[in-house]
Amino acid sequence: MSTKTMILLGVGFFAMLVGLVFLATYGQKPDPATLSYKKEDVDRPKTEVLSSLIDIGEMKVNEIKEVSFQLKNVGTKPLQILNINSSCNCTFGQIIYKNLTTKQYGMHKQSGYVTDVFPGDTANVKVIYNPSIMPVYGNVSRDVYISTNDPDNPKITFTIKTSVR
């Protein structure tokens, strides 16, 4: 193979590699820097959760139930939702805020940074329970965890209780 052919092949390979990297990262934004606050800061995010526990009653093992909790920012700075995960592979959390509806995140598929909830705004935290994934019967309690930049509430737990039959 001639030197000219080898150079052309090398340039072509490099161009293909750059194109693949572009396609793989197009439209992605880096996570913003986490804004940190101290409890004594006057200007900071502050979460308000009216209820963090819902009893969804009885359900069959092949049913899927969803409930929503409200997470309000009553502070003066953006409340960052930094991670969503769950206590079991059968339980998922999802954030619904303005035009954003996230994917479902759980025990093995955690979210990382999600969004900022602006002062005065409320996001919905949807908890989805699908007992058929990890069948268990009787009284069950499952959790979805939300990590935030609120120094008073760095990790908020939303719990559902049910009786699976």
C-alpha positions as CSV (number, residue, x, y, z in Angstrom):
1,M,0.0,0.0,0.0
2,S,1.4,3.4,-0.9
3,T,2.1,6.2,1.6
4,K,-0.6,8.4,-0.1
5,T,-3.2,5.6,0.2
6,M,-2.3,5.1,3.9
7,I,-2.6,8.9,4.6
8,L,-6.0,9.0,2.8
9,L,-7.2,6.0,4.9
10,G,-6.0,7.7,8.1
11,V,-7.7,11.0,7.3
12,G,-10.9,9.1,6.4
13,F,-10.8,7.1,9.6
14,F,-10.3,10.3,11.6
15,A,-13.2,12.1,9.8
16,M,-15.5,9.1,10.5
17,L,-14.4,9.1,14.2
18,V,-15.1,12.8,14.6
19,G,-18.5,12.4,12.9
20,L,-19.5,9.5,15.2
21,V,-18.5,11.5,18.3
22,F,-20.6,14.5,17.0
23,L,-23.6,12.2,16.4
24,A,-23.3,10.6,19.8
25,T,-23.1,13.9,21.7
26,Y,-25.3,16.2,19.5
27,G,-27.9,18.0,21.6
28,Q,-26.5,17.0,24.9
29,K,-25.8,19.6,27.5
30,P,-23.4,19.2,30.3
31,D,-24.9,19.2,33.8
32,P,-24.8,22.6,35.3
33,A,-22.7,23.2,38.3
34,T,-24.4,22.3,41.6
35,L,-25.2,25.4,43.5
36,S,-24.4,24.9,47.2
37,Y,-25.9,26.6,50.1
38,K,-25.6,26.6,53.9
39,K,-28.5,26.3,56.3
40,E,-27.8,29.8,57.6
41,D,-28.0,31.4,54.1
42,V,-31.0,33.7,53.8
43,D,-31.2,33.4,50.0
44,R,-31.3,29.7,49.2
45,P,-33.7,27.0,47.9
46,K,-36.2,25.6,50.4
47,T,-38.3,22.6,49.7
48,E,-41.9,22.2,50.9
49,V,-43.5,18.7,50.7
50,L,-47.0,18.5,52.0
51,S,-47.1,14.7,52.0
52,S,-44.3,12.2,51.5
53,L,-46.3,9.0,52.2
54,I,-49.3,7.7,50.3
55,D,-51.1,4.4,51.0
56,I,-52.3,3.2,47.6
57,G,-54.5,0.4,49.1
58,E,-54.7,-3.1,47.8
59,M,-53.4,-4.1,44.4
60,K,-52.8,-7.3,42.4
61,V,-49.3,-8.4,41.6
62,N,-49.8,-7.8,37.9
63,E,-51.1,-4.3,38.3
64,I,-49.1,-1.1,38.0
65,K,-50.0,1.9,40.2
66,E,-48.8,5.5,39.9
67,V,-49.1,8.3,42.5
68,S,-47.9,11.9,42.4
69,F,-46.4,13.9,45.2
70,Q,-45.7,17.7,45.1
71,L,-42.3,19.2,45.6
72,K,-42.4,23.0,45.9
73,N,-39.6,25.5,46.1
74,V,-40.5,28.1,48.7
75,G,-37.0,29.5,48.8
76,T,-35.5,32.4,46.9
77,K,-32.9,30.5,44.7
78,P,-33.4,27.6,42.2
79,L,-33.9,24.2,43.8
80,Q,-31.8,21.7,41.9
81,I,-33.0,18.1,41.6
82,L,-29.7,16.3,41.5
83,N,-30.7,12.7,41.4
84,I,-33.7,10.3,41.4
85,N,-33.4,6.7,42.4
86,S,-35.5,4.1,44.3
87,S,-35.4,1.4,47.0
88,C,-36.3,-1.5,44.7
89,N,-36.0,-2.6,41.1
90,C,-39.8,-2.6,40.9
91,T,-40.2,1.1,41.8
92,F,-39.5,4.1,39.7
93,G,-39.5,7.9,40.1
94,Q,-40.3,10.5,37.5
95,I,-40.2,14.3,37.6
96,I,-42.9,16.4,35.8
97,Y,-42.1,20.1,35.8
98,K,-43.3,22.7,33.2
99,N,-42.5,21.2,29.8
100,L,-40.3,18.4,31.3
101,T,-41.3,14.8,31.8
102,T,-38.3,12.8,32.7
103,K,-37.7,9.1,32.0
104,Q,-38.5,6.7,34.8
105,Y,-35.5,6.2,37.1
106,G,-35.0,3.5,39.7
107,M,-32.6,1.5,41.7
108,H,-30.4,0.5,38.9
109,K,-31.0,3.4,36.6
110,Q,-30.4,6.6,38.5
111,S,-30.9,10.0,36.9
112,G,-28.1,12.3,37.8
113,Y,-29.0,16.0,37.4
114,V,-32.6,16.6,36.3
115,T,-33.7,20.2,36.5
116,D,-33.9,23.4,38.5
117,V,-37.3,24.2,40.1
118,F,-37.6,28.0,40.3
119,P,-38.7,29.9,43.4
120,G,-42.5,29.6,43.9
121,D,-42.8,26.7,41.4
122,T,-43.9,23.2,42.1
123,A,-42.7,20.0,40.5
124,N,-44.6,16.7,40.6
125,V,-42.8,13.6,41.7
126,K,-44.5,10.5,40.2
127,V,-43.9,7.2,41.9
128,I,-44.6,4.1,39.8
129,Y,-44.9,0.7,41.4
130,N,-44.8,-2.5,39.3
131,P,-44.8,-5.5,41.7
132,S,-44.7,-8.1,38.9
133,I,-41.0,-7.2,38.3
134,M,-40.0,-8.5,41.7
135,P,-43.1,-10.3,43.0
136,V,-43.8,-10.0,46.7
137,Y,-47.1,-10.4,48.5
138,G,-48.6,-8.8,51.6
139,N,-47.8,-5.4,53.0
140,V,-45.2,-3.5,51.1
141,S,-43.5,-0.2,51.4
142,R,-41.4,1.3,48.6
143,D,-39.4,4.5,48.3
144,V,-38.2,7.0,45.7
145,Y,-35.4,9.3,46.7
146,I,-34.8,12.8,45.4
147,S,-31.5,14.5,46.0
148,T,-31.5,18.3,46.1
149,N,-29.3,21.3,46.8
150,D,-31.6,22.4,49.8
151,P,-29.3,22.2,52.8
152,D,-32.3,21.3,55.0
153,N,-33.4,18.5,52.7
154,P,-30.5,17.1,50.7
155,K,-32.4,13.8,50.3
156,I,-36.2,13.6,50.3
157,T,-37.9,10.2,50.5
158,F,-41.3,9.7,48.9
159,T,-43.0,6.5,50.2
160,I,-45.9,4.4,49.0
161,K,-47.5,1.6,51.0
162,T,-49.7,-1.1,49.6
163,S,-51.0,-4.6,50.1
164,V,-50.1,-6.9,47.2
165,R,-52.4,-9.9,46.6
